[in-house]
Amino acid sequence: REVDLQARHRIDSAFHFVDLSLSSQATANHRTLLSRVTSKNACKITIRAEALSGSSANPDPSPDKAWAGDAVVVDDITGPVRVNFENYNATTYGKVVFVRQSVPWCGYCREMIPAWNELGRKYRNHPDILIGELTCTSDILENGMLCEHFHDLYGTEAYPSIIYGDPFALKIYDEEGERRSFIEMDSFVKKFERQCAPWNLDLCDEESSKRILKYSQMDTNNLKIELNKIEDMVAASKEAYLKEAKDFEDFNAEFQKVQEHAVNELSVGRPRPPQLAEFENRFGVFQKKKTSSMEAWKDSLVDASVSDMYMMKNILEEKTSGEVRNEEEEFVSDEKYIGRK
């Protein structure tokens, strides 16, 4: 049977998922072939085989449940920072990054967690360096699009993959997987150079310095207004994508039922139901709408970055926290004055 369309839609391109509905012997042959292909990294491809006589439904495996009993987990509270498609630009702004891509069911990924947690804890609050954790599950809003993005730009395929450098011009670290102890990774990260940011003005070019100065001198309310315009644009693009994604999922659920009915009809010698061809034709339409809206959302985030959204957010946070500190100091002074009276 052809590779299940729903699985092809669900799995991000950084995770090569092969869904085979084959006989036991054929499955064994494919496993032998794929074991040679993936001998370099056993976490590169996962095979799920189904018997033709079994259920054709393809529930998404739940990696969190599958490994819930593991004692060692990524410490994203005091260690590596969780990054995903939505928070990546804001979280990495002004920093040099060291990001690990992993999947919960990968043995190699779990083996390096203790060293990864230690590295994350050391740099958790570092002003210029971010140790990030990206879990490449099929939850496209949380992670899938960012994994796909890294795969397309940098060719990341195996798990775990570590990428580093400028958040928008990354390189692959240790592709062979031979330098992943805490000492080796820490020695590498220590060499990172700082990036231009409001707290690193000495590293900024003239144009960037002017923009930082411009936003720093703006009134807090005006800065919020400018920031809200960009955030509203991003939010509208996201909502449009969510609508198309839901429409696609609803259609896909119906399509799966039609596929199951067609399999049952064909298995008893009846002709191919005409409804199947209709759904096959409509599938491309729904998929195109979803893909287009996804690209529009991606573009809106790029536009937000070009429009200094993350620079403005950083400066606004500093302004707001500074105003809170001033109010607290004034309150303390008033309390002392009242006490003296």
C-alpha positions in Angstrom: 0.0 0.0 0.0 1.1 3.5 -0.6 2.7 5.5 2.2 -0.2 6.7 4.3 -1.0 10.3 3.4 -1.9 11.3 6.9 1.4 10.2 8.2 3.2 12.0 5.4 1.3 15.2 6.3 1.9 14.8 10.1 5.6 14.1 10.2 8.0 17.0 9.9 10.7 16.6 7.3 13.5 16.5 9.9 12.1 13.1 11.0 12.0 10.5 8.3 8.9 8.4 9.0 8.2 5.3 7.0 4.8 3.7 7.3 4.7 0.3 5.7 1.6 -1.8 5.5 3.3 -5.0 4.3 3.5 -8.7 4.9 5.7 -9.9 7.7 8.4 -11.1 5.2 8.4 -7.8 3.2 8.6 -5.9 6.5 11.6 -8.0 7.5 13.3 -7.3 4.2 12.7 -3.6 4.5 14.1 -3.6 8.0 17.3 -5.2 6.8 17.6 -2.6 4.1 16.9 0.3 6.3 19.3 -0.9 9.0 22.1 -0.6 6.6 20.9 2.9 5.6 20.7 4.0 9.2 23.6 2.2 10.7 25.3 5.6 11.3 22.5 6.8 13.5 19.8 4.4 14.6 17.4 7.2 15.5 17.2 8.5 11.9 14.3 6.5 10.7 11.4 4.8 12.6 9.4 2.1 10.9 5.8 1.3 11.9 4.4 -1.8 10.1 0.8 -2.8 10.0 -0.8 -6.0 8.8 -3.3 -5.4 5.9 -5.9 -7.2 7.9 -5.5 -4.9 10.9 -6.8 -1.5 11.6 -5.8 1.1 9.0 -6.1 3.9 11.5 -2.8 5.6 12.2 -2.8 7.2 15.6 0.2 9.4 16.3 2.5 7.6 18.7 2.9 9.4 22.0 6.6 9.6 22.8 6.0 11.4 26.1 3.9 8.4 27.3 6.2 5.9 25.7 9.1 7.1 27.8 7.3 8.5 30.8 9.0 6.1 33.1 12.5 7.3 32.2 14.4 8.6 35.2 16.5 11.1 33.2 14.6 14.0 31.5 15.7 17.3 30.1 15.6 19.9 32.9 14.0 22.8 31.1 13.3 24.6 34.5 16.9 25.4 35.5 18.7 23.9 32.5 18.3 24.1 28.7 15.7 26.5 27.4 12.8 25.0 25.4 12.6 26.6 22.0 9.9 26.2 19.3 8.7 27.9 16.2 6.8 30.6 18.0 9.3 31.6 20.6 12.6 31.0 18.8 13.2 34.6 17.4 12.3 36.3 20.7 14.2 33.8 22.9 17.4 33.9 20.8 17.5 37.6 20.1 21.0 39.0 20.7 22.5 35.7 21.6 24.7 33.0 20.2 22.9 29.7 20.4 23.7 26.0 20.9 20.5 24.1 20.2 19.9 20.4 20.4 17.2 18.6 18.2 16.0 15.4 19.7 13.1 13.0 19.9 11.9 11.3 23.2 12.2 7.8 21.9 15.9 8.1 20.7 18.3 6.2 22.9 21.3 8.4 21.9 19.3 11.5 22.8 18.6 10.1 26.3 22.2 9.0 26.9 23.5 12.6 26.6 20.8 14.2 28.8 22.9 14.4 32.0 25.7 16.3 30.2 23.1 18.4 28.3 21.3 19.4 31.6 24.7 20.3 33.2 25.6 22.5 30.2 22.1 24.1 30.2 22.3 24.9 34.0 25.7 26.6 33.5 24.5 29.0 30.8 20.8 29.3 31.9 21.0 33.0 32.7 23.9 33.9 30.5 23.2 37.3 28.7 25.0 36.2 25.5 24.6 32.5 25.2 21.5 30.3 24.9 21.5 26.5 25.3 18.2 25.4 23.6 16.3 22.2 23.5 14.0 21.5 20.5 11.9 18.3 20.6 11.0 17.2 17.1 7.6 15.6 17.6 4.7 15.9 15.2 3.1 18.8 17.1 3.7 21.3 14.3 2.8 24.4 16.2 5.2 23.7 19.0 8.1 22.2 17.2 7.5 20.7 13.7 7.9 23.8 11.6 11.2 24.8 13.3 12.6 21.2 12.8 11.5 21.4 9.2 13.1 24.8 8.9 16.5 23.6 10.3 16.3 20.5 8.1 15.8 22.6 4.9 18.4 25.2 5.8 21.1 23.2 7.4 20.4 19.6 6.5 19.9 18.3 10.0 18.6 14.8 9.8 19.9 12.5 12.6 19.0 12.6 16.3 20.4 14.2 18.3 21.6 17.0 16.1 23.2 20.1 17.6 23.4 23.4 15.7 25.2 26.5 16.9 26.1 30.1 16.1 24.1 33.1 14.9 20.4 32.2 15.4 19.8 32.9 11.7 23.0 31.4 10.2 23.6 28.2 12.1 26.2 25.5 11.6 26.1 21.8 12.6 28.2 20.8 15.6 29.9 17.4 15.8 27.9 15.6 13.1 29.6 12.3 13.9 28.4 12.4 17.5 31.9 12.1 19.1 32.2 15.3 21.2 29.1 15.3 23.4 30.4 15.1 26.9 29.9 18.1 29.2 33.6 19.1 29.1 33.8 18.9 25.3 30.6 20.9 24.7 31.5 23.4 27.4 34.9 24.0 25.9 33.3 24.7 22.6 30.6 27.0 23.9 33.1 29.1 25.9 34.6 30.3 22.6 31.3 31.9 21.4 31.6 35.6 20.6 29.0 38.1 21.7 26.3 39.5 19.3 25.0 43.0 18.7 22.1 43.8 21.2 20.9 46.7 23.3 23.2 45.4 26.1 26.1 45.0 23.7 26.1 48.3 21.8 29.9 48.2 21.4 29.3 45.3 18.9 26.6 47.0 16.8 27.1 48.7 13.5 26.1 52.4 13.0 22.6 51.5 11.6 21.7 49.1 14.4 23.0 51.5 17.1 20.7 54.2 15.6 17.6 52.0 15.8 18.4 50.9 19.3 18.8 54.5 20.4 15.6 55.5 18.6 13.5 52.9 20.5 15.2 53.6 23.8 14.3 57.2 23.6 10.6 56.5 22.7 7.9 57.0 25.2 6.8 53.7 26.7 3.2 54.0 25.4 4.3 54.9 21.9 6.7 52.0 21.9 3.8 49.7 23.0 1.7 51.0 20.1 4.4 50.3 17.5 5.0 46.9 19.0 1.3 46.0 19.1 0.9 46.7 15.4 3.5 44.1 14.5 2.2 41.6 17.1 -1.3 42.0 15.7 0.0 41.2 12.2 1.7 38.0 13.4 -1.4 37.0 15.4 -3.7 37.4 12.4 -1.4 35.2 10.3 -1.3 32.6 13.0 -5.1 32.5 13.3 -5.4 32.1 9.6 -3.0 29.2 9.6 -4.8 27.6 12.6 -8.1 27.7 10.7 -6.7 26.1 7.6 -4.9 23.5 9.7 -8.2 22.6 11.4 -10.0 22.4 8.1 -7.3 20.1 6.8 -7.5 17.9 9.9 -11.3 17.6 9.7 -11.1 16.7 6.0 -8.3 14.2 6.6 -10.4 12.4 9.2 -13.2 12.0 6.7 -10.7 11.0 4.0 -9.3 8.2 6.3 -12.8 6.8 6.8 -13.3 6.8 3.0 -9.9 5.0 2.6 -10.9 2.4 5.1 -14.2 1.8 3.4 -12.4 1.5 0.0 -10.0 -1.1 1.5 -12.9 -3.2 2.8 -14.8 -3.0 -0.5 -11.7 -4.0 -2.6 -10.9 -6.8 -0.2 -14.2 -8.6 -1.0 -13.9 -8.0 -4.8 -16.2 -4.9 -5.1 -15.2 -2.0 -7.5 -13.3 1.0 -6.2 -15.8 3.4 -4.6 -16.1 6.7 -6.7 -16.0 8.7 -3.5 -12.4 7.8 -3.0 -11.3 9.6 -6.2 -13.3 12.6 -5.2 -11.5 12.8 -1.8 -8.1 12.2 -3.5 -8.7 15.2 -5.7 -9.8 17.4 -2.8 -6.9 16.4 -0.6 -4.5 18.5 -2.7 -6.7 21.6 -2.4 -6.9 21.4 1.4 -3.2 20.7 1.6 -2.3 23.7 -0.6 -4.4 26.0 1.5 -2.8 24.8 4.7 0.7 25.1 3.2 0.1 28.6 1.9 -1.2 29.8 5.2 1.8 28.2 7.0 4.2 30.1 4.7 2.3 33.3 5.3 2.7 32.8 9.1 6.4 32.1 8.6 6.8 35.3 6.5 5.0 37.3 9.1 7.6 36.3 11.7 10.4 37.1 9.3 8.8 40.5 8.7 8.4 41.0 12.5 12.2 40.4 12.9 13.0 42.8 10.1 10.7 45.4 11.7 12.7 45.2 14.9 9.9 43.5 16.9 12.3 41.6 19.1 14.6 44.6 19.6 11.6 46.7 20.6 10.3 43.9 23.0 13.7 43.8 24.7 13.9 47.6 25.1 10.3 47.7 26.3 10.9 45.1 28.9 13.9 47.0 30.2 11.9 50.3 30.3 9.0 48.6 32.1 11.2 46.9 34.7 13.0 50.2 35.2 9.8 52.0 35.8 8.7 49.3 38.3 12.1 49.6 40.2 11.6 53.4 40.3 8.1 53.1 41.7 9.4 50.6 44.4 12.2 53.0 45.4 9.7 55.9 45.6 7.4 53.8 47.7 10.2 52.9 50.1 11.2 56.5 50.4 7.6 57.5 51.2 7.4 54.8 53.8 10.6 56.1 55.5 9.3 59.7 55.4 5.9 58.6 57.0 7.8 56.7 59.6 9.9 59.7 60.6 6.8 61.8 60.9 
